[in-house]
């Protein structure tokens, strides 16, 4: 990532070190609280992803982190979670590994070389952490990993929503900041275009997660009620996250 100012020489900033700067299990510990704004945010996101997935076949979660999604939302579905962070994978194996739920630091390239195919692939808030060319390459690779009738689901922040303001607030109060992490900023049209360019023939993009999580400061029920209302009107297309569903 590079920055410049009025013709000054571009200066390359240090890449974000995910292994050292995010403690193992950081986001899973938020989920384990089962209350509060951040828990409700992640729960709504994960439920929205799970609702669009087939309930049979093999599942791959790319950038699985501490394994929260597979461990809590895929029940007995055969699933593999991969992540480059050895500490997060170690946490996932310790807390969520089962006979059908596996976690590994293996790469997408190694899966392609082995000939593995999956009926569903998820990339949950991963694309924004990748340089645009790397995200485009990964989208193309997922198409090669999918079975002919497979489904890819991608979520990423919607930068044509209130998300930029929310992100600034999180950067101020959270021990883990997004300032250096989010280097690839999507809106609906750009995400749809990039998935189509990757070779997907059937792509839809909607928005999810509005302001309901913030009602969780008053308890779970107000947050749930507000989410029902917002979901009923499709978040007016202004939900804070994008959710893309893509098929070959």
PyMOL commands that set and color helices and strands:
alter all, ss='L'
color gray80, all
select helices_A, chain A and resi 18-21+26-32+37-51+68-73+86-96+108-114+127-129+132-145+163-173+188-197+212-218+220-232+234-237
alter helices_A, ss='H'
color red, helices_A
select strands_A, chain A and resi 2-3+11-12+58-62+78-82+101-104+118-124+146-157+202-208+241-247
alter strands_A, ss='S'
color yellow, strands_A
deselect
rebuild
show_as cartoon
